[in-house]
C-alpha cells in the first residue's frame, strides 16, 4: 500500500476545515502557541480563572476588530475552537463576550449611536461582556423569569430588581469581582404597572474596585475541570438610563411611557431578543468536536508509542491490540462524522442566518455532536490509561468542558425534544420504501442510511398516530406528548446521526486523492455500521436485516477497524495539530517533567 503524501494530508485538512484553514484558522492556531497558553500546575480555581481571562484578552488582542469577527460567522466559530484546546475556560468567556453580549448589543442597537461608548468598551475588551438569562428557580423555562425592570418616567430610568431568591441570575461570571464586566440582562419590562414581556438591558456589573451599587453576587462552588467564576447575582434597585433598553425590532419605549411594538407576540419578542443563542450553540458544538479531534490525536499518537506486553512478544505498541483499534477507530469515525455535520450546519447558517430550518439543524447538531464527543472523550481518556487523568494531557479537561456544553445554551434534552416535535409535525420528504436486505453490503454507507431513514419513517408514523388517537380519546395535549416524548427524542437523535453519516459519506466520495478517499470511505462504513448496530434488533424484527447480517456486525466492525490502521496517522494529520501546539506530556515518551 502506498504511503501517505503531503497532498493527502493537505486534502484532509481542506475537508476538515471546509477549505478555510489558511484564511480563517491558521492565525488562531498560531495565537494559542503563545507561551501564555503553556500548561500551569499548582493553581487554585481563582488563579486558573484569572489566567483564563488573561488568555482571552491575548486572543482578543490578536484576533482583530470584534465587530469584524461577528460579521464573519466562520471566524466566530473558529474562535470557539482553538483557544479552548489550550484552556477550556476560555470557551465560555470568549463566546459570552463576543457572541452573547456584544453580538446581542450590536444586533439590537442597529441605527443607534447613543451606545457607541459601551460598544467601544466591549469591542476593545476593556470590559468583559456576558449574558444573564437563567434564573435559579426556572432553569430552561426562561420565559417564566421574574427579574423586573420597572420604568420610572419621572427619572426616565428603569429600576432593575430581583424580587425573590428564586429569581437570582444563575451562573453568570460574577465570582471574580475586580475585573470590569458588562452584562446584557434579560428582565421583564414593566411600564405603568403593565408587563410588556422580557427584554435585554445593558447593565454594568463591576469595575476594577468591585461590584457596583445595587449588584450583589456570590461565587458558586468549584466545578472540576472548569475554572469559570460562576456565581448567583441579585439586583437591588439598580438604576438604568432609558438608553440601556435594547428594544431593537422587539419594541420601542417613549419617554412618556408609551410602548410600541410591531411584534404582537410576547413569545416571539422574547425569542427574537435571544437570537444570538443560535450561533452560540453552533460555537459550542464546534469547540467540542475540535476537542474530540485533539483527544484522538493524543490517544492515537500515545498508542503508537506506548509499549505493553503481548503473548510470545517482549513488547508491542498498544495500538497493535485489536481491542484498542476497534475502540479508537470507531471514535475516529465519530469525530469525522461530527466534523462534517458541524461544517454542513455552519454553511447553512452562513447562507440563511437565523431561521426555523437552520435553528432546527443547529439543535440537532449541538445535541448529537456533544453526546458523541462525550463518548469519544471518555474512550480516549480510558485508552490512554493513567496519562489520560492528568490535565496536562488535555483529555480530562475536555471531558469537563463536554459536560458544560451538554447543558449550556439550551440543555440537550429540551432541545432534542423540541426537534423531535418538529419532526413529528413536519417529517422530511424522503423515499421511505422498505429496504431489502438480501444482496446488500453491510460496508455500504448508503444501505445504513436507508435503514436509518426507514426506521425514522416508521417511528414518525406510529408516534404521530398514537398521539392523535390519545387526544381524540380525551387526553390532554401534554399527556399525549409526555406519553411519547421518548420516541420523539429517539427520532430526533436518529435524524441527527443520519445527517452526519450523509455528510461523512459525501466527503469520502468527493475527496480528490485516492488514499484520502479510501480512508474516509472506511470511516463512513464504520460509522454507518455502528448506527445499524444500535438498532439491529429493531431491523431484525422488521425484516430489514437478516439474522446472518445481524450476527456478522461485531466481526465486521473489528475487520473495518483493522483496515483503518494503515491510515491512522494520515487521518489525525488532517486535524492540523502538532505535538508542539498541544504540549501534552503523553506525546513525548520518557518525559518526566510535566511542567515543561
Residue pairs with C-beta under 8 A, 6 or more apart in sequence:
1 566
2 515
4 515
4 567
4 569
4 570
4 573
5 513
5 515
7 513
8 513
8 515
8 516
8 570
9 570
9 573
9 574
11 511
11 512
11 513
11 516
12 516
12 519
12 570
12 571
12 573
12 574
13 21
13 573
13 574
13 576
14 21
15 340
15 507
15 511
15 516
15 520
15 574
16 293
16 336
16 339
16 574
16 575
16 576
17 24
17 25
17 576
18 343
18 346
18 347
20 74
20 78
21 576
24 72
24 74
24 75
24 78
25 78
25 81
25 82
25 576
27 62
28 59
28 63
28 78
28 79
28 81
28 82
28 83
29 82
29 576
29 581
31 58
31 59
31 62
31 63
31 82
31 83
32 59
32 82
32 83
32 85
32 86
32 581
33 580
33 581
34 58
36 54
36 55
36 58
37 55
37 83
37 86
37 87
38 583
39 391
39 392
39 583
39 594
39 595
40 48
40 51
41 391
41 392
41 594
41 595
43 51
45 222
45 227
46 175
46 176
46 227
46 229
48 89
48 227
49 89
49 175
49 176
49 227
49 228
49 229
50 176
51 87
51 227
52 87
52 89
52 90
52 93
52 227
52 228
53 93
53 128
53 176
53 179
55 83
55 86
55 87
55 90
56 83
56 90
56 93
56 94
56 97
56 125
56 128
57 125
59 79
59 83
59 90
59 94
60 66
60 94
60 97
60 125
61 125
63 69
63 75
63 79
65 123
66 98
66 102
66 122
66 123
66 124
66 125
67 106
67 123
68 75
69 75
69 76
69 79
69 98
70 76
70 98
70 99
70 102
70 103
70 106
73 279
73 346
73 349
73 350
74 346
74 350
76 98
76 99
76 279
76 283
77 279
77 282
77 283
77 286
77 346
78 286
79 94
79 95
79 98
79 283
80 91
80 94
80 95
80 283
80 284
80 286
80 287
80 290
81 286
81 287
81 290
82 290
83 90
83 91
83 94
84 90
84 91
84 287
84 290
84 291
84 401
85 290
85 291
85 294
85 394
85 581
85 582
88 225
88 226
88 291
88 397
88 398
88 400
88 401
89 226
89 227
89 228
91 284
91 287
91 401
92 173
92 228
92 404
92 408
93 128
93 173
93 228
95 280
95 283
95 284
96 129
96 130
96 131
96 173
97 122
97 125
97 128
97 129
97 130
98 129
99 276
99 279
99 280
99 283
100 129
100 130
100 131
100 184
100 276
100 277
100 280
101 122
101 129
101 130
101 131
101 182
101 183
101 184
102 119
102 122
102 123
102 129
103 276
103 279
104 131
104 184
104 200
104 246
104 273
104 274
104 276
105 115
105 118
105 119
105 122
105 129
105 184
105 202
105 246
106 119
107 248
107 275
107 276
108 200
108 246
108 247
108 248
108 249
108 250
108 273
109 115
109 119
109 246
109 248
110 248
114 243
115 202
115 243
118 182
118 202
121 127
121 182
122 129
122 182
126 180
127 180
127 181
127 182
127 204
128 173
128 179
128 180
128 181
128 182
129 181
129 182
129 183
129 184
130 172
130 173
130 181
130 182
130 183
130 184
130 205
131 172
131 183
131 184
131 186
131 276
132 169
132 172
132 183
132 184
132 185
132 186
132 203
132 233
133 142
133 145
133 169
133 186
133 274
134 142
134 169
134 170
134 171
135 142
135 145
135 146
135 147
135 166
135 167
135 168
135 169
135 170
136 165
136 166
136 167
136 168
136 169
136 170
136 232
137 165
137 166
137 167
138 144
138 145
138 146
138 166
139 411
140 410
140 411
140 414
142 186
142 198
142 270
142 274
143 198
143 267
143 270
145 167
145 186
145 187
145 188
145 198
146 162
146 163
146 164
146 166
146 167
146 188
147 160
147 161
147 162
147 163
147 167
147 169
147 185
147 186
147 187
147 188
147 235
148 160
148 161
148 163
148 187
148 188
148 190
149 158
149 159
149 160
149 161
149 187
149 188
149 189
149 190
149 199
149 201
149 240
149 245
150 158
150 159
150 161
150 190
151 157
151 158
151 189
151 190
151 191
151 192
151 242
151 253
151 257
152 158
152 159
153 255
153 256
153 257
155 239
156 241
156 242
156 255
157 239
157 240
157 241
157 242
158 189
158 201
158 239
158 240
158 241
158 242
158 244
158 245
159 237
159 238
159 239
159 240
160 185
160 187
160 201
160 203
160 214
160 235
160 237
160 238
160 239
160 240
161 235
161 236
161 237
161 238
162 168
162 169
162 234
162 235
162 236
168 232
168 233
168 234
169 185
169 232
169 233
169 234
170 232
171 220
171 230
171 231
171 232
172 183
172 205
172 217
172 230
172 231
172 233
173 181
173 228
173 229
173 230
173 231
174 181
174 205
174 206
174 211
174 217
174 219
174 229
174 230
174 231
174 232
174 233
175 217
175 219
175 220
175 228
175 229
175 230
175 231
176 229
177 206
177 210
177 211
177 217
178 206
178 208
178 209
178 210
179 206
179 208
180 206
180 207
180 208
181 204
181 205
181 206
182 202
182 203
182 204
182 205
183 202
183 203
183 205
184 200
184 201
184 202
184 203
184 246
185 200
185 201
185 202
185 203
185 235
186 198
186 199
186 200
186 201
186 273
186 274
187 198
187 199
187 201
188 195
188 196
188 197
188 198
188 199
189 195
189 196
189 197
189 198
189 199
189 245
189 251
189 253
189 259
190 196
191 253
191 257
191 259
192 257
194 259
196 251
196 259
196 261
196 266
197 250
197 251
197 266
197 269
197 270
198 266
198 269
198 270
198 273
199 245
199 246
199 247
199 250
199 251
199 269
199 273
200 245
200 246
200 273
201 240
201 244
201 245
201 246
202 240
202 244
202 246
203 215
203 235
203 238
203 240
203 244
204 212
205 211
205 212
205 215
205 217
205 233
206 212
206 215
211 217
212 238
213 238
214 235
214 236
214 237
214 238
214 239
215 233
215 234
215 235
215 236
215 238
216 233
216 234
216 235
216 236
217 231
217 232
217 233
217 234
218 231
218 232
219 229
219 230
219 231
220 230
220 231
220 232
223 230
223 400
223 404
224 400
225 391
225 396
225 397
225 399
225 400
225 401
226 397
226 400
226 401
226 404
228 404
242 253
242 255
245 253
246 273
247 253
248 272
248 273
249 262
249 263
249 272
250 261
250 263
250 269
250 272
250 273
251 259
251 260
251 261
251 263
251 269
252 259
252 260
252 261
253 259
253 260
254 260
261 269
263 269
263 272
275 354
277 409
277 410
278 349
278 354
278 358
278 359
278 362
279 349
279 354
279 362
280 409
281 362
281 363
281 365
281 366
281 409
281 410
281 415
282 342
282 345
282 346
282 349
282 362
282 365
282 366
284 366
284 370
284 405
284 408
284 409
285 338
285 342
285 345
285 362
285 365
285 366
285 369
285 370
285 405
286 342
286 346
287 401
287 405
288 369
288 370
288 373
288 398
288 401
288 402
288 405
289 335
289 338
289 339
289 342
289 369
289 373
291 373
291 377
291 394
291 398
291 401
291 402
292 331
292 334
292 335
292 338
292 372
292 373
292 376
292 377
292 398
293 335
293 339
293 572
293 575
293 577
294 394
294 398
294 575
294 577
294 582
295 376
295 377
295 380
295 381
295 394
295 395
295 398
296 328
296 331
296 332
296 335
296 376
296 380
296 572
296 575
297 572
297 575
297 577
297 582
298 380
298 384
298 393
298 394
298 395
298 582
298 584
298 586
298 587
299 328
299 331
299 379
299 380
299 383
299 384
299 388
299 395
300 319
300 328
300 332
300 568
300 569
300 572
301 572
301 579
301 586
301 587
302 318
302 384
302 387
302 586
302 587
303 317
303 318
303 319
303 324
303 328
303 383
303 384
304 317
304 319
304 569
305 317
305 587
305 589
306 317
306 318
306 385
306 589
307 315
307 316
307 317
307 318
308 315
308 316
308 317
308 318
308 321
309 315
309 316
310 316
310 320
310 321
318 324
318 383
319 325
319 328
319 565
319 568
322 558
322 561
322 562
324 383
325 558
325 561
325 562
325 564
325 565
326 557
326 558
326 561
327 379
327 383
328 379
328 380
328 383
329 523
329 526
329 560
329 561
329 564
329 565
329 568
330 526
330 527
330 530
330 557
330 561
331 375
331 376
331 379
331 380
332 523
332 564
332 568
332 571
332 572
333 504
333 523
333 524
333 526
333 527
333 530
334 372
334 373
334 375
334 376
334 527
334 530
335 373
335 376
336 504
336 507
336 520
336 523
336 527
336 571
337 372
337 497
337 500
337 501
337 503
337 504
337 523
337 524
337 527
338 368
338 369
338 372
338 373
338 500
340 500
340 503
340 504
340 506
340 507
341 365
341 368
341 369
341 496
341 499
341 500
341 503
342 365
342 369
343 503
344 499
344 503
345 358
345 361
345 362
345 365
348 357
348 358
348 361
349 358
349 362
352 358
360 419
360 422
361 499
363 410
363 415
363 416
363 418
363 419
364 416
364 419
364 492
364 495
364 496
364 499
365 496
366 405
366 409
366 410
366 412
366 415
367 412
367 415
367 416
367 419
367 492
367 493
367 496
368 493
368 496
368 497
368 500
369 500
370 402
370 405
370 406
370 412
371 406
371 412
371 493
372 497
372 500
373 402
374 399
374 402
374 403
374 406
377 395
377 398
377 399
377 402
378 399
380 388
380 395
381 388
381 389
381 395
381 396
381 399
382 388
384 393
384 395
384 586
387 393
387 585
387 586
388 395
388 396
388 586
389 396
390 396
390 585
390 586
390 594
391 397
392 583
392 584
392 585
392 594
393 584
393 585
393 586
394 582
394 584
406 412
413 489
416 489
416 492
416 493
417 485
417 488
417 489
417 492
419 492
419 495
419 496
420 485
420 487
420 488
420 489
420 490
420 491
420 492
421 481
421 488
423 456
423 460
423 488
423 491
423 492
423 495
424 460
424 463
424 464
424 467
424 488
424 491
427 456
427 457
427 460
428 495
430 453
430 457
431 453
432 453
432 454
432 456
432 457
433 454
434 454
434 542
434 543
434 544
435 447
435 450
435 451
435 454
435 544
437 543
437 544
437 545
437 546
437 549
438 546
440 447
441 447
442 448
442 529
442 532
442 549
442 552
442 553
442 556
443 525
443 529
443 556
443 560
444 525
444 528
445 501
445 504
445 505
445 508
445 524
445 525
445 527
445 528
446 505
447 528
448 501
448 528
448 529
448 531
448 532
449 498
449 501
449 502
449 505
449 528
451 531
451 532
451 535
451 539
451 544
451 545
452 494
452 497
452 498
452 501
452 531
452 532
452 535
453 498
454 542
454 544
455 494
455 535
455 538
455 539
455 542
456 491
456 494
456 495
456 498
458 542
459 487
459 490
459 491
459 494
460 491
462 487
463 484
463 487
463 488
463 491
466 483
466 484
467 480
467 481
467 483
467 484
470 479
470 480
470 483
471 477
471 480
475 483
481 488
494 535
497 531
498 531
500 527
501 524
501 527
501 528
501 531
504 520
504 523
504 524
504 527
505 524
505 528
507 520
508 517
508 520
508 521
508 523
508 524
509 517
509 521
511 517
511 520
515 567
515 570
516 570
518 567
519 564
519 567
519 570
519 571
522 560
522 563
522 564
522 567
523 564
523 571
525 560
526 557
526 560
526 561
526 564
529 553
529 556
529 557
529 560
530 557
532 539
532 545
532 553
533 553
533 554
533 557
536 545
536 550
536 553
537 550
539 545
539 550
540 546
540 547
540 550
564 571
579 587
579 588
585 591
585 594
585 596
